[in-house]
Amino acid sequence: MCGTSGIAFAERVLTAGEIEGKDVLEVGSLDFNGSIRPHVESLKPARYVGVDMMPGQRVDIVMDAAALVERFGPASFDVVLTTEMMEHVRDWPTVISNLKRVLRPGGLLLVTTRSIGFQYHGYPYDFWRYEPEDMRVIFTDLDIEVLERDPDSPGVFLLARQREHLAEVTPVVALYSIILGRRVAEVSDFQIRNFRVRHWLAPRMKTTRRMATKARKRLRSDVVVPLWAALPTGARVGIKRVLRRS
Ligand SMILES: C[S@@+](CC[C@H](N)C(=O)[O-])C[C@H]1O[C@@H](n2cnc3c(N)ncnc32)[C@H](O)[C@@H]1O
């Protein structure tokens, strides 16, 4: 979800001069709980296209961000925006490459995403955490104008400008995987399935353990204690003796 600090960042760095009369693409545009689109549209772009792999509010085209160049062609937008999506993209190098290649020379790219310390959140999957130093490597082929941490929660905000000629560099970065808890180049199907099972099981195991403890306590107070009290003294002494010996 685009939080208030992400929206404030976009409002600060995306000025009328950068947007008015320009072609704007927002990637992962579904409005869960806040969007930068109203601000950007108030600055009168010539065109605003919102794409997301899920249909819904503020989504114009349902598609995978890995196919942006195929769909729109290279150098087709002046401004490309993506907020809170990159942590959810398993094949991040392909999507980043698409974000760069649909940008026109001199165009602006705005990215907000999550860093290490931000909790797991689905939408529908959650894979990566990005630190400022990762962003520097990933966007080394663009001119980074602003790179800062989210002041409210672990996250990073980037504004970068496309050079006259994109000499794309394939980033060699092992990102922090939220499902493995360490930096890796990629995650396998097995690791994703394994995490999902553990993630699904964990709260249910907790509930089961809590219910078992409650049942044990109830058994003791409702059955064992009254039964013990009802036994004749001689029987209680005998049982204690047997238990002590065992
Ligand atoms: C946490 S939501 C963020 C939505 C919105 N941008 C915001 O800031 O609140 C992540 C969005 O990215 C979309 N998404 C994830 N992977 C995608 C992909 N490969 N292609 C297109 N959209 C994707 C999801 O469908 C989801 O709507």
Ligand as a Chemical Component Dictionary entry (heavy atoms), coordinates in Angstrom:
data_LIG
# 
_chem_comp.id                   LIG 
_chem_comp.type                 NON-POLYMER 
_chem_comp.pdbx_formal_charge   0 
_chem_comp.three_letter_code    LIG 
# 
loop_
_chem_comp_atom.comp_id 
_chem_comp_atom.atom_id 
_chem_comp_atom.alt_atom_id 
_chem_comp_atom.type_symbol 
_chem_comp_atom.charge 
_chem_comp_atom.model_Cartn_x 
_chem_comp_atom.model_Cartn_y 
_chem_comp_atom.model_Cartn_z 
_chem_comp_atom.pdbx_ordinal 
LIG C1  C1  C 0  1.176  -3.730 -2.554  1  
LIG S1  S1  S 1  0.364  -3.457 -4.056  2  
LIG C2  C2  C 0  0.726  -1.765 -4.328  3  
LIG C3  C3  C 0  -0.341 -1.081 -5.133  4  
LIG C4  C4  C 0  -0.168 0.414  -5.312  5  
LIG N1  N1  N 0  0.863  0.707  -6.280  6  
LIG C5  C5  C 0  0.137  1.107  -4.009  7  
LIG O1  O1  O 0  1.168  1.783  -3.898  8  
LIG O2  O2  O -1 -0.664 0.994  -3.075  9  
LIG C6  C6  C 0  1.370  -4.278 -5.282  10 
LIG C7  C7  C 0  0.728  -4.291 -6.625  11 
LIG O3  O3  O 0  1.651  -4.742 -7.596  12 
LIG C8  C8  C 0  0.979  -5.600 -8.495  13 
LIG N2  N2  N 0  1.960  -6.473 -9.139  14 
LIG C9  C9  C 0  2.801  -7.350 -8.527  15 
LIG N3  N3  N 0  3.550  -7.976 -9.442  16 
LIG C10 C10 C 0  3.188  -7.471 -10.652 17 
LIG C11 C11 C 0  3.612  -7.716 -11.976 18 
LIG N4  N4  N 0  4.575  -8.606 -12.257 19 
LIG N5  N5  N 0  3.020  -7.035 -12.980 20 
LIG C12 C12 C 0  2.049  -6.123 -12.714 21 
LIG N6  N6  N 0  1.608  -5.844 -11.472 22 
LIG C13 C13 C 0  2.172  -6.499 -10.456 23 
LIG C14 C14 C 0  -0.025 -6.341 -7.625  24 
LIG O4  O4  O 0  -1.072 -6.891 -8.380  25 
LIG C15 C15 C 0  -0.470 -5.241 -6.691  26 
LIG O5  O5  O 0  -1.571 -4.547 -7.179  27 
# 
loop_
_chem_comp_bond.comp_id 
_chem_comp_bond.atom_id_1 
_chem_comp_bond.atom_id_2 
_chem_comp_bond.value_order 
_chem_comp_bond.pdbx_ordinal 
LIG C1  S1  SING 1  
LIG S1  C2  SING 2  
LIG S1  C6  SING 3  
LIG C2  C3  SING 4  
LIG C3  C4  SING 5  
LIG C4  N1  SING 6  
LIG C4  C5  SING 7  
LIG C5  O1  DOUB 8  
LIG C5  O2  SING 9  
LIG C6  C7  SING 10 
LIG C7  O3  SING 11 
LIG C7  C15 SING 12 
LIG O3  C8  SING 13 
LIG C8  N2  SING 14 
LIG C8  C14 SING 15 
LIG N2  C9  SING 16 
LIG N2  C13 SING 17 
LIG C9  N3  DOUB 18 
LIG N3  C10 SING 19 
LIG C10 C11 SING 20 
LIG C10 C13 DOUB 21 
LIG C11 N4  SING 22 
LIG C11 N5  DOUB 23 
LIG N5  C12 SING 24 
LIG C12 N6  DOUB 25 
LIG N6  C13 SING 26 
LIG C14 O4  SING 27 
LIG C14 C15 SING 28 
LIG C15 O5  SING 29 
# 
